[in-house]
């Protein structure tokens, strides 16, 4: 007798919470806000003979804190990376979705350079609907804000699988709102689907990040910005100035794939005292007066929309600078909620770094300044407001991710909640990017401090301050050597292995003296009374080129701080934030730095070896350094010297295929594999690629 198999049916959503624990002495249990924190908690159910237990909970939609009690006592769930607070104590966080509606998951987004885009995914029906045909997928379409659409080319009401496709999409980013309906008319919950046609880089770590301090970059139309009235005043740079630079090809020539904009929030008018006693305007953007509005002085909302749209049309991604740790005292959020526990307020307030308020002891509750209230993350409402801020900026302006300010001044759970939002609201995985400012000192301790915030459940990236210090010691100051750089790299490679995280590698940023001035010994100059001078000789510029070459050829995400590409001088903040000079006004040495940086950036954008190749050092001395980058398609040999005389470096005999190699910067040819040395000029470098590499011409822009 033939058997009748049940008809296939779409998968059902699961909005339950399952908690696991292992115990040998007593049955573990769970207690949490879903049951009013009543103790003893709910007992778990045993699973076989392996001492594992579990419990599945079905609370109403919402956010819940909970703890696990097992042989070691009560503690957060070690299998759940998300946390929240119960009072001042961290507990595990369970986020329960609303299963009253169906849902969409996006499994893949593919975009070809010819403009063909497809989105594949699964429709999940409401639980408990069994074989009810009205619960199945009936229609689905994906549209952009401009009205461009992807139509269904494959759908299955039995399995819920679907494929959407469209053609003719121009270069740039296309964000799709997916509307899927069950036969009952119920609309499915769905993430935004992000597709890039012909981006500069398809993976974040294969690109190049350029940091823009908007006020110091360019005026409307791309006009040069003159020096501000004082180092603390606005200089007049605007968002339209950045847009004009995109249109002019400035970032194309540098091989840039992603722009990081300084904060665009409305800041307070007038002057306020800085930590150094001088008076400042909020030109930098780090004093948010309005948490969801763009500063009119840099162009307002429309200018930001236009900048991001222009960037996307050129294949460039844009990161916004998120400032979640604090806000300005007249921000409406503070005036409305100062008494509601949203801020570290009250008689115990202290200013970071003042007597009795050390950074080490009070970093997570001290205030940057007496007019910058510090957010209290123990408040659920304050946390949710910040997550909604993040969603506002990403969705309103179609931004591509965030640089998160002052990460160590917040508990790790805060940045994990932020990155959870980025990953949950956008598809595919990695569609949006997060890079954090974890300011550290040099050495393994600095790398380990950074590692704490990274990984699959944390930030995608952080700036590699330990490497920056090692670069400065070995090249700018010559107090250290390349052994320090190699040790830093080896430690970070081991520490982050398998994490999926990528480090942002730079010679400096807006909180550090310029590398060029470190190389002249003028890094400590006062911007008002003793600004760092432009170097009188070529050596500091040579050192800067060497440092940029190293950043551009190492694994990781290279970062250029605006002005470093033209050899801008500057001591401590704010001297390190001078206006970007007009290209026509550059000195001969500065033009040489710009030309070299353009070559390096374009080389990095082209070379598979420099973007993805395995790194292996073959020479490490105090003043010379050599390593290879080997990928399946290509090999590269990097040699660097800070010797006072020409160095003779022998490329490795077995690490790369033998043959004729060409220096991608000078154009000179060298036979590799026969044991002959390559001469590297004082304070210089060579980047050797196989003679047939197409990147040799791609890296050679016009001077």
C-alpha positions in Angstrom: 0.0 0.0 0.0 1.5 3.4 -1.0 2.2 5.9 1.7 1.3 9.6 1.3 4.1 11.9 2.3 3.0 15.2 3.9 3.1 18.2 1.5 6.1 20.4 1.8 5.6 23.5 3.9 7.6 26.8 4.4 9.6 26.8 7.6 8.0 28.5 10.6 9.5 31.4 12.6 10.9 30.5 16.0 10.6 33.3 18.5 11.4 31.2 21.5 14.6 31.5 23.6 16.6 28.3 24.4 19.3 28.4 27.1 21.9 25.7 27.6 24.1 24.9 30.5 26.3 22.0 31.7 26.3 20.8 35.3 27.2 17.7 37.3 26.1 18.5 40.9 22.7 19.9 40.6 20.1 20.7 38.0 20.8 24.2 36.5 18.1 26.8 36.3 17.3 30.1 34.7 16.0 33.3 36.3 15.2 36.5 34.6 13.0 39.5 33.9 10.5 37.3 32.0 9.5 35.8 35.3 10.1 38.8 37.6 13.5 37.6 38.7 11.8 35.1 40.9 14.1 32.6 42.6 14.7 29.7 42.5 14.7 29.9 38.8 13.1 27.6 36.2 14.8 24.2 36.2 16.4 23.0 32.9 15.8 19.6 31.3 18.6 17.0 31.1 19.9 15.8 27.7 21.4 12.3 27.8 24.5 11.4 29.7 26.7 14.4 28.7 25.7 16.6 31.7 24.0 19.1 29.3 20.7 20.7 30.2 18.4 23.2 28.4 15.2 25.1 28.7 13.1 26.8 26.0 11.2 29.9 27.0 8.3 31.6 25.1 7.9 35.1 26.6 6.0 37.9 24.8 8.0 40.0 22.3 10.5 42.3 23.9 14.0 42.4 25.6 14.7 40.3 28.7 17.6 40.0 31.1 18.4 36.6 32.6 21.0 34.6 34.6 22.0 31.0 34.6 22.6 29.1 37.9 24.8 26.1 37.6 27.6 24.4 39.5 29.6 27.6 39.6 26.8 29.8 40.8 24.6 32.5 39.1 26.2 34.3 36.2 25.4 35.5 32.6 25.0 32.9 30.0 28.4 32.1 28.5 26.9 30.9 25.3 25.1 34.3 24.6 27.4 37.3 23.8 24.7 39.9 24.3 24.3 41.6 27.6 22.2 44.1 29.4 21.9 45.4 33.0 20.0 44.6 36.1 20.8 47.5 38.3 24.5 47.9 38.0 25.2 44.2 37.2 25.6 42.7 33.7 23.2 40.0 32.8 22.5 38.1 29.6 20.1 39.7 27.1 17.4 37.8 25.1 15.7 39.7 22.3 12.4 38.1 21.4 10.9 38.9 18.1 7.2 39.2 17.3 6.1 36.0 15.6 2.6 37.4 14.9 3.9 38.3 11.4 5.9 36.2 8.9 9.6 37.0 8.3 12.2 37.1 5.5 15.8 36.1 5.8 18.2 37.1 3.0 20.7 34.4 2.3 22.7 36.0 -0.5 22.9 39.2 -2.5 24.8 39.2 -5.8 25.6 42.2 -7.9 27.6 42.0 -11.2 29.5 44.9 -12.6 27.1 44.8 -15.6 24.3 45.9 -13.3 22.6 42.6 -12.8 21.4 42.2 -9.1 19.8 39.2 -7.4 18.6 38.5 -3.9 18.0 35.0 -2.6 16.3 34.2 0.6 13.6 32.4 2.6 10.1 33.2 3.7 9.2 32.1 7.2 5.6 31.7 8.0 3.8 32.4 11.3 4.3 29.5 13.8 1.4 27.2 14.5 -0.2 27.7 11.1 0.5 24.1 9.9 -0.7 23.5 6.4 -2.9 26.6 6.3 -2.4 27.9 2.7 -3.1 31.5 3.7 0.2 31.5 5.7 2.3 30.8 2.7 4.2 33.2 0.5 1.9 34.9 -2.0 3.9 37.8 -3.4 7.3 39.4 -3.0 9.1 42.4 -4.6 12.2 44.5 -3.6 12.4 48.2 -4.4 14.8 51.0 -3.8 13.9 54.5 -2.5 14.2 55.7 -6.2 11.6 53.1 -7.3 13.9 50.6 -9.0 12.7 47.1 -8.5 13.8 43.4 -8.3 11.1 41.0 -9.5 10.6 37.4 -8.4 12.1 34.9 -10.8 11.8 32.0 -8.5 9.3 31.5 -5.6 8.1 28.4 -3.8 5.0 28.5 -1.7 6.0 25.1 -0.4 9.5 25.8 0.8 9.4 29.6 1.1 12.6 29.9 -1.0 12.7 32.9 -3.4 15.0 34.6 -5.9 14.6 38.2 -7.0 16.4 39.7 -9.9 16.8 42.8 -12.0 19.1 44.3 -14.5 20.4 47.7 -15.7 21.4 49.0 -12.3 24.1 51.7 -12.5 27.3 51.8 -10.6 26.9 52.3 -6.9 25.0 51.1 -3.9 21.4 49.9 -4.1 19.4 49.4 -0.9 16.3 47.3 -1.3 13.2 47.3 0.8 11.7 43.8 0.5 7.9 43.6 0.7 6.7 40.0 1.1 3.1 39.0 1.8 1.5 35.8 2.9 -1.7 34.8 1.1 -3.6 36.2 4.2 -2.2 39.6 3.4 0.2 39.6 6.4 3.4 41.6 5.6 6.7 39.9 6.5 9.4 41.5 8.7 12.5 41.9 6.5 16.0 43.4 6.6 17.2 45.9 4.1 19.1 44.2 1.3 22.3 45.9 0.1 23.8 45.4 -3.3 26.9 47.1 -4.8 27.5 47.4 -8.5 31.1 47.9 -9.4 32.4 49.2 -6.0 36.0 50.2 -5.6 36.3 47.3 -3.1 33.9 44.4 -2.6 35.4 43.5 0.8 36.1 46.1 3.5 39.6 44.7 4.3 40.6 44.9 0.6 39.9 48.6 0.4 41.5 51.9 1.7 39.8 54.1 4.3 40.3 57.9 4.1 39.6 60.0 7.2 38.0 63.4 6.5 37.8 66.2 9.1 35.0 68.0 7.1 35.7 71.5 8.4 39.3 71.4 7.5 39.0 69.7 4.1 37.3 71.8 1.3 34.6 74.5 1.0 31.5 74.3 -1.3 32.4 73.4 -4.8 35.8 72.1 -3.7 37.4 75.5 -3.0 40.4 75.4 -0.7 39.9 76.1 3.0 42.0 78.8 4.5 43.5 78.8 8.0 40.9 79.4 10.7 40.9 82.6 12.7 42.5 80.6 15.6 43.3 76.9 15.7 40.0 76.4 17.7 37.7 78.2 15.2 35.8 76.8 12.3 37.7 77.0 9.0 34.7 76.7 6.7 35.0 73.2 5.2 31.7 71.7 4.1 30.0 68.4 3.0 29.7 69.8 -0.5 33.5 70.3 -0.4 33.9 66.6 0.1 31.3 65.9 -2.6 33.2 68.1 -5.0 36.4 66.2 -4.3 34.7 63.0 -5.1 33.5 64.4 -8.4 37.0 65.7 -9.2 38.5 62.2 -8.9 40.6 63.1 -5.9 39.8 59.9 -4.0 40.0 57.8 -7.2 43.6 58.9 -7.7 44.4 57.7 -4.1 42.7 54.4 -4.6 40.3 55.2 -1.8 37.3 52.8 -1.3 35.7 54.2 1.9 35.3 57.7 3.3 35.1 58.3 7.1 33.5 61.6 7.8 34.0 63.5 11.1 30.8 63.8 13.1 28.1 65.7 11.3 25.8 66.4 14.3 24.6 69.9 15.1 27.1 71.3 17.6 26.6 74.3 20.0 27.3 77.7 18.6 30.0 80.0 20.0 33.2 79.1 21.9 33.7 76.7 24.7 36.9 76.0 26.8 38.9 73.0 25.8 41.0 70.8 28.1 44.0 72.9 27.4 42.2 76.1 28.5 41.9 77.5 25.0 38.6 78.4 23.4 37.0 76.2 20.7 34.1 76.0 18.4 32.5 72.7 17.7 34.2 72.5 14.3 35.1 68.9 14.9 31.6 67.7 15.6 32.1 65.8 18.8 29.7 67.9 21.0 26.3 66.7 19.8 23.7 69.4 20.4 21.1 67.5 18.3 21.5 63.7 18.1 19.6 63.3 14.8 20.3 66.5 12.8 23.1 67.6 10.5 25.1 70.8 11.3 23.9 73.6 9.0 27.3 75.2 9.0 28.6 72.2 7.0 25.6 72.1 4.7 22.8 70.3 6.6 20.8 67.2 5.7 20.5 67.8 2.0 24.3 68.2 1.6 24.8 64.9 3.4 22.3 63.2 1.2 24.1 64.5 -1.9 27.5 63.6 -0.7 26.6 60.0 0.1 24.7 59.6 -3.2 27.7 61.0 -5.1 30.1 58.7 -3.2 27.9 55.6 -4.0 27.8 56.6 -7.6 31.6 56.5 -7.7 31.7 53.1 -5.9 32.7 54.7 -2.6 31.3 53.7 0.8 30.8 56.3 3.5 31.2 55.8 7.3 29.6 58.3 9.7 31.3 59.0 13.0 29.0 57.9 15.8 29.4 59.7 19.2 27.4 57.6 21.6 29.4 58.1 24.9 28.3 61.7 25.6 26.4 64.7 24.3 26.3 68.5 24.9 24.6 69.7 28.0 21.9 71.5 26.0 21.0 68.5 23.9 17.3 67.9 24.4 17.9 64.3 25.5 19.9 65.6 28.5 17.5 68.4 29.4 14.6 66.0 29.3 16.2 62.9 31.0 18.9 64.2 33.3 16.8 63.1 36.3 15.8 59.8 34.7 19.0 57.9 35.2 20.1 58.2 31.6 23.4 59.9 32.5 26.2 59.5 35.0 25.0 62.6 36.8 24.8 63.7 40.4 27.3 64.5 43.2 29.8 61.9 42.0 30.4 63.5 38.6 34.1 63.9 37.8 36.0 65.2 34.7 38.2 62.6 33.1 41.9 63.0 34.0 41.4 65.5 36.8 42.6 64.9 40.4 40.6 62.0 41.9 39.1 61.1 38.6 41.8 59.1 36.7 41.2 57.6 33.3 42.1 54.2 34.7 39.6 54.2 37.5 36.7 56.2 36.1 36.9 55.8 32.3 33.3 54.5 32.0 31.5 57.2 34.1 33.7 60.3 33.9 32.8 63.3 31.7 35.1 64.6 28.9 34.3 68.1 30.0 31.8 69.7 32.4 29.5 70.5 29.5 29.5 66.9 28.0 27.3 64.6 30.1 28.3 61.0 30.0 25.7 58.4 29.0 24.8 55.8 31.7 24.5 52.5 29.9 22.8 50.8 32.8 19.6 52.7 31.6 17.7 50.6 29.1 16.0 53.7 27.8 19.4 55.4 27.2 20.6 52.3 25.4 17.5 52.1 23.2 17.8 55.8 22.3 21.3 55.2 21.1 20.4 52.2 19.0 17.6 54.3 17.4 20.1 57.0 16.7 22.2 54.5 14.9 19.2 53.3 12.8 18.3 56.8 12.0 21.7 57.7 10.6 22.1 54.5 8.6 18.6 54.4 7.1 17.9 58.1 6.6 21.1 58.7 4.7 21.8 55.2 3.4 25.2 55.3 5.1 27.5 52.2 5.0 28.5 51.9 8.6 30.1 53.8 11.5 33.3 54.7 13.2 32.5 54.5 16.9 34.1 57.1 19.1 35.6 56.5 22.5 34.9 52.7 22.7 36.6 52.0 26.0 34.6 54.7 27.7 31.6 52.4 27.3 31.0 48.9 28.5 31.6 46.3 25.8 27.9 45.4 25.8 27.1 48.8 24.4 29.1 48.4 21.2 27.9 44.8 20.9 24.3 46.1 20.9 25.2 48.6 18.2 26.8 46.1 16.0 23.9 43.7 16.5 21.6 46.3 15.2 23.8 46.8 12.1 23.9 43.1 11.4 20.2 42.5 12.1 18.8 45.3 10.0 20.9 44.9 6.9 21.8 41.9 4.7 23.9 40.2 3.6 26.3 39.7 6.5 28.9 42.4 6.5 26.8 44.8 4.5 27.5 47.6 7.0 30.9 48.1 8.7 31.9 49.1 12.2 35.3 50.3 13.2 36.1 51.5 16.7 38.4 53.9 18.4 40.1 51.9 21.1 43.0 54.2 21.9 45.8 52.3 23.4 49.5 52.4 24.1 52.1 50.3 22.3 52.9 46.6 22.7 50.9 43.4 23.3 48.9 45.0 26.1 47.5 47.5 23.6 46.6 44.8 21.1 44.9 42.7 23.7 42.8 45.7 24.8 41.7 46.2 21.2 40.9 42.5 20.8 38.4 42.6 23.7 36.0 44.6 21.5 36.4 42.7 18.2 35.0 39.5 16.8 31.9 37.9 15.3 29.7 39.5 18.0 31.6 42.8 18.3 33.2 45.4 16.1 34.4 44.5 12.6 37.5 46.5 13.1 39.5 48.9 15.3 42.5 51.1 14.7 45.8 49.5 15.3 47.4 52.0 17.7 50.1 49.6 18.8 51.4 49.4 15.2 51.2 53.2 14.8 53.4 53.6 17.8 55.8 51.0 16.5 55.9 52.8 13.1 56.7 56.1 14.7 59.4 54.6 16.9 61.1 52.8 14.1 60.8 55.3 11.3 59.9 58.8 12.5 61.9 58.9 15.7 64.4 56.0 15.0 64.3 55.2 18.7 63.1 51.7 17.9 63.5 49.4 15.0 61.7 47.2 12.6 61.9 44.4 15.1 59.3 46.3 17.1 57.0 46.4 14.1 57.4 42.7 13.3 56.7 41.8 17.0 53.6 43.9 17.0 52.4 42.3 13.7 53.1 38.7 14.9 51.2 39.3 18.2 48.2 40.8 16.5 48.1 38.1 13.8 48.1 35.4 16.6 45.6 37.3 18.8 43.0 37.9 16.1 43.4 34.6 14.2 40.0 33.2 13.3 38.1 36.2 14.7 37.2 37.6 11.3 38.2 41.1 12.5 40.5 43.4 10.5 42.7 46.1 11.9 42.8 49.7 10.5 46.4 50.6 10.0 47.6 54.2 9.9 50.5 56.5 10.5 48.3 58.8 12.5 44.9 60.4 13.1 43.2 63.5 14.5 44.2 62.8 18.1 47.9 62.4 17.5 50.7 64.8 16.3 51.3 64.5 12.6 53.8 61.8 11.6 55.8 64.4 9.7 56.3 66.5 12.8 57.2 63.4 14.9 59.9 62.9 12.3 61.3 66.4 12.9 61.1 66.4 16.7 58.3 69.1 16.7 55.4 67.0 17.7 54.7 68.8 21.0 54.3 72.3 19.6 51.5 74.5 20.8 49.1 75.4 18.0 48.6 78.9 19.3 52.1 79.9 20.4 54.5 77.5 18.8 53.0 75.5 15.9 55.1 72.8 14.3 57.1 74.2 11.4 57.2 72.6 7.9 60.4 70.6 7.6 63.4 72.4 6.1 64.9 69.3 4.5 63.7 66.2 2.6 64.4 63.6 5.3 61.1 63.8 7.2 59.2 63.6 4.0 61.2 60.5 3.0 60.3 58.9 6.4 56.6 59.7 5.8 56.7 58.0 2.4 58.4 55.0 4.0 55.7 54.8 6.7 52.9 55.2 4.2 54.4 52.4 2.0 54.4 50.1 4.9 50.8 50.8 5.8 49.8 50.3 2.2 51.5 46.9 1.8 50.7 45.2 5.1 47.6 43.1 5.7 44.6 44.9 7.2 42.7 48.0 6.2 45.0 50.9 5.4 43.9 54.3 6.7 44.9 57.8 5.4 44.3 60.7 7.7 43.5 63.7 5.5 46.7 65.7 4.9 49.1 62.9 5.4 49.0 62.3 1.7 50.5 65.8 1.1 52.9 65.8 4.0 51.0 68.2 6.3 52.8 69.2 9.5 51.2 69.6 12.9 51.9 69.1 16.6 49.3 68.1 19.2 45.6 68.6 18.8 44.5 71.0 17.3 47.7 71.7 15.4 47.3 68.3 13.8 44.0 69.5 12.2 45.2 72.2 9.9 43.3 73.1 6.7 44.2 70.9 3.7 46.3 73.1 1.4 45.4 73.6 -2.2 47.3 71.2 -4.5 48.8 74.2 -6.4 50.3 75.5 -3.2 52.2 72.4 -2.2 56.0 72.4 -2.0 58.1 70.2 -4.1 58.5 67.7 -1.2 54.8 67.7 -0.5 54.0 67.0 -4.2 56.4 64.1 -4.0 54.6 62.7 -1.0 51.2 63.1 -2.8 52.5 61.4 -6.0 53.9 58.5 -4.0 50.7 58.1 -2.0 48.7 58.0 -5.1 50.9 55.4 -6.6 50.7 53.3 -3.4 46.9 53.6 -3.2 46.3 52.6 -6.7 48.8 49.8 -6.4 47.0 48.5 -3.3 43.7 48.7 -5.1 45.0 46.6 -8.0 47.3 44.0 -6.4 45.7 40.8 -5.2 48.9 40.0 -3.4 48.9 43.2 -1.4 45.2 42.9 -0.6 44.9 39.2 0.3 48.4 37.6 0.2 49.9 35.8 3.2 52.6 37.9 4.8 55.9 36.5 5.8 59.0 38.5 6.9 62.4 37.4 5.5 64.5 40.3 6.9 64.1 42.1 10.2 66.9 44.4 11.5 66.8 47.7 13.3 67.0 49.6 10.0 65.9 47.2 7.3 62.8 45.2 6.8 61.6 42.8 4.1 58.5 40.6 3.7 56.6 38.8 1.0 52.8 38.8 0.3 51.9 35.7 -1.6 48.4 35.0 -3.1 47.5 32.3 -5.5 47.4 34.8 -8.4 50.4 36.9 -7.5 53.4 37.5 -5.3 54.9 40.8 -4.0 58.2 41.5 -2.3 58.4 44.6 0.0 61.8 45.9 1.1 62.3 48.9 3.3 65.4 50.7 4.6 66.0 53.6 7.0 69.8 53.2 6.7 71.8 56.3 6.0 73.5 54.5 3.1 72.0 52.3 0.4 71.1 48.8 1.7 71.7 45.7 -0.2 68.8 43.3 0.4 68.6 39.8 -1.1 65.0 38.7 -1.9 64.1 35.3 -0.5 65.0 32.4 -2.8 62.0 30.1 -2.1 59.3 32.4 -0.8 58.2 33.7 -4.2 58.4 32.3 -7.8 61.8 33.1 -9.4 61.9 35.4 -12.4 62.0 39.0 -13.4 60.3 41.5 -11.0 59.7 45.2 -11.4 59.7 47.9 -8.7 56.1 49.2 -8.9 57.3 52.7 -7.8 60.6 53.3 -9.7 60.0 51.0 -12.7 63.4 49.3 -12.3 63.7 45.6 -13.1 65.4 42.9 -10.9 66.0 39.2 -11.4 64.7 37.3 -8.3 65.8 33.8 -7.3 69.5 33.9 -8.2 70.7 35.4 -5.0 71.6 38.8 -6.3 70.9 41.7 -3.9 68.6 44.6 -4.6 69.8 48.1 -3.7 67.4 50.1 -1.6 68.2 53.8 -1.3 68.4 55.5 2.2 65.0 56.0 3.8 63.3 54.4 0.9 61.5 51.2 -0.2 60.9 48.9 -3.0 57.7 47.0 -3.9 58.5 44.3 -6.5 55.8 42.6 -8.6 56.2 40.1 -11.4 57.1 41.7 -14.7 53.7 40.7 -16.2 51.6 42.2 -13.4 48.9 44.6 -14.8 49.3 46.5 -11.6 52.6 48.0 -12.7 50.8 50.4 -15.0 47.7 50.8 -12.9 49.9 52.2 -10.0 51.5 54.9 -12.1 49.2 58.0 -12.1 50.4 61.2 -13.7 52.4 63.5 -11.3 
